[in-house]
Amino acid sequence: MTPDPEPVKSVDAAIEKPFRRLSIVVPMWNEEAYVHRAVRAVREACERLIGGGELGDYELVIVDDASTDATGRLADELAAADPRVVVVHHPVNRKLGGSIKSGLAAASGDVVLYTDADLPFDMVELDRACRIMRIYAADIVSAYRHDRSGEGPRRAVYSWVYNWLIQLAFDTRIRDVNFACKLIRRPVLEQVHLVSEGSFIDAELIVRAQRLGFHVVQIGVDYFPRSRGTSTLSSISVIRTIVRELVSLRRELRALTPPAQ
């Protein structure tokens, strides 16, 4: 006697419901100039979503990647005053990939947004990302920048070459794969196991998810370059780490296939 099959859940019914809880993961390394502004922007965006019936609750997960400035202290003060703020401290610097993995592991939401402390896009776009995820039953909503001229010609060229390499190496059509605006459903995080410690982690997330059969939808957003501090994403050491992780993981990622149903 064979067991009864599990009931098929209605996709339409699922996407009509508001999200139970949204976790916003923000890695920070020496971001004391951005901590309060980022928290304020997250609160405003999430309260707007709750007021509109799109969201039940939210949390902000700040990952302090062994900052040497006041980032960790400021984050702890915010967490002490607001139970929706969660802080993860790294005793040693683990770079972007390690910070994202720590933040995703600490996140409790059924949907998770990963972004940067310098607010590279207007958080009002979160409303659109949530709506598109719900209406189009997307597993990941991945944003790309409409205009990248504000970051300077060198970084624009680096990014174009990198995106071209990712598309060529993994046969994916994702634009602007490293842009820090990705809204992710919980089942993706439960099945996609990330290993990158560097900035290749964005591409690894997208490629693994697509190879496992998850649905990725892309949206364009206006881009606001960093106005304080210095970005390290175009440094030689970061580029070297990206290339090394790309090469080491290429065969594994290309061999991934969706699990048998």
PyMOL commands that set and color helices and strands:
alter all, ss='L'
color gray80, all
select helices_A, chain A and resi 11-16+35-51+71-81+95-106+125-135+149-151+153-170+186-191+201-211+236-255
alter helices_A, ss='H'
color red, helices_A
select strands_A, chain A and resi 19-28+55-64+85-89+111-115+140-145+181-185+216-221
alter strands_A, ss='S'
color yellow, strands_A
deselect
rebuild
show_as cartoon
